[in-house]
Amino acid sequence: MDNQVFETIRTRRSTRSYKKEVPDKVQLDMVLEAGRYAPSGGNSQSARFFCITNTIVLDDLAEIVLKSFAEMEETPGMYRSKVSSIRRAKTGNYRYDYHAPVLVVAVNDRDYGNSMADCSCALENMMIMANALDLGTCWINQLHWLTEDEALLKYLKTLGLKDNERVFASLAVGYPETESGLPVREPLPRTGNAIVNID
Ligand SMILES: Cc1cc2nc3c(=O)[nH]c(=O)nc-3n(C[C@H](O)[C@H](O)[C@H](O)COP(=O)(O)O)c2cc1C
């Protein structure tokens, strides 16, 4: 097996600033195919991936997210990133997808217990593949947080979301807006994710 794989995994980082242009189609297809080849519970292969490059759709989704988060109130103990989304949305200047030229929205059966796990496996495959191709990615959680939001569901149904499907994850993809054009690849120190050896 190829020992480059570990280096590609180790150096994957989240990209939050993107060039405008949509990545090369061959590369983008490889990223999507890597997601499709992820394992799934019972080999269900029930996830679907909406690969959105249409700027009108990207803007519409950003508007729905902005509005919905601006209407939310913080509650004690709320997840930090959600609080930050609410605060930024209330300023009226909030773009949850970092203006990435591609957003992959992973949807799956609302009532299937492995929906999140299957979508996560797929997204991780996509992130690793993208890193191997010098593309940047970032997991985007806002659409999942809004998965029962009426406005979002109504809009996604116009794009082909089925009645039983909900959003479990989404992924921004694009060329990183860095001087070199390459993703930042310095791994963050591991402070958790402990290994517990039971010998
Ligand atoms: C389940 C999950 C949800 C995440 N949601 C977001 C998000 O909504 N927006 C964002 O900018 N990053 C999001 N991230 C990226 C994490 O913030 C990032 O992976 C973490 O800070 C480690 O940084 P690294 O990816 O550069 O190693 C998410 C990551 C995961 C796994």
Ligand as a Chemical Component Dictionary entry (heavy atoms), coordinates in Angstrom:
data_LIG
# 
_chem_comp.id                   LIG 
_chem_comp.type                 NON-POLYMER 
_chem_comp.pdbx_formal_charge   0 
_chem_comp.three_letter_code    LIG 
# 
loop_
_chem_comp_atom.comp_id 
_chem_comp_atom.atom_id 
_chem_comp_atom.alt_atom_id 
_chem_comp_atom.type_symbol 
_chem_comp_atom.charge 
_chem_comp_atom.model_Cartn_x 
_chem_comp_atom.model_Cartn_y 
_chem_comp_atom.model_Cartn_z 
_chem_comp_atom.pdbx_ordinal 
LIG C1  C1  C 0 -18.358 17.673 12.618 1  
LIG C2  C2  C 0 -17.562 18.901 12.241 2  
LIG C3  C3  C 0 -18.187 20.121 12.115 3  
LIG C4  C4  C 0 -17.473 21.249 11.718 4  
LIG N1  N1  N 0 -18.151 22.406 11.469 5  
LIG C5  C5  C 0 -17.482 23.466 10.993 6  
LIG C6  C6  C 0 -18.190 24.629 10.594 7  
LIG O1  O1  O 0 -19.408 24.703 10.607 8  
LIG N2  N2  N 0 -17.452 25.694 10.139 9  
LIG C7  C7  C 0 -16.084 25.648 10.093 10 
LIG O2  O2  O 0 -15.478 26.646 9.702  11 
LIG N3  N3  N 0 -15.401 24.538 10.434 12 
LIG C8  C8  C 0 -16.057 23.453 10.855 13 
LIG N4  N4  N 0 -15.378 22.296 11.153 14 
LIG C9  C9  C 0 -13.912 22.260 11.024 15 
LIG C10 C10 C 0 -13.233 22.228 12.391 16 
LIG O3  O3  O 0 -13.360 23.491 13.016 17 
LIG C11 C11 C 0 -11.744 21.848 12.203 18 
LIG O4  O4  O 0 -11.675 20.566 11.637 19 
LIG C12 C12 C 0 -10.962 21.857 13.495 20 
LIG O5  O5  O 0 -10.904 23.151 14.042 21 
LIG C13 C13 C 0 -9.526  21.341 13.292 22 
LIG O6  O6  O 0 -8.849  22.107 12.308 23 
LIG P1  P1  P 0 -8.273  21.438 10.981 24 
LIG O7  O7  O 0 -9.442  20.880 10.215 25 
LIG O8  O8  O 0 -7.590  22.547 10.261 26 
LIG O9  O9  O 0 -7.328  20.340 11.381 27 
LIG C14 C14 C 0 -16.068 21.167 11.519 28 
LIG C15 C15 C 0 -15.440 19.931 11.649 29 
LIG C16 C16 C 0 -16.174 18.802 11.969 30 
LIG C17 C17 C 0 -15.484 17.458 12.025 31 
# 
loop_
_chem_comp_bond.comp_id 
_chem_comp_bond.atom_id_1 
_chem_comp_bond.atom_id_2 
_chem_comp_bond.value_order 
_chem_comp_bond.pdbx_ordinal 
LIG C1  C2  SING 1  
LIG C2  C3  SING 2  
LIG C2  C16 DOUB 3  
LIG C3  C4  DOUB 4  
LIG C4  N1  SING 5  
LIG C4  C14 SING 6  
LIG N1  C5  DOUB 7  
LIG C5  C6  SING 8  
LIG C5  C8  SING 9  
LIG C6  O1  DOUB 10 
LIG C6  N2  SING 11 
LIG N2  C7  SING 12 
LIG C7  O2  DOUB 13 
LIG C7  N3  SING 14 
LIG N3  C8  DOUB 15 
LIG C8  N4  SING 16 
LIG N4  C9  SING 17 
LIG N4  C14 SING 18 
LIG C9  C10 SING 19 
LIG C10 O3  SING 20 
LIG C10 C11 SING 21 
LIG C11 O4  SING 22 
LIG C11 C12 SING 23 
LIG C12 O5  SING 24 
LIG C12 C13 SING 25 
LIG C13 O6  SING 26 
LIG O6  P1  SING 27 
LIG P1  O7  DOUB 28 
LIG P1  O8  SING 29 
LIG P1  O9  SING 30 
LIG C14 C15 DOUB 31 
LIG C15 C16 SING 32 
LIG C16 C17 SING 33 
# 
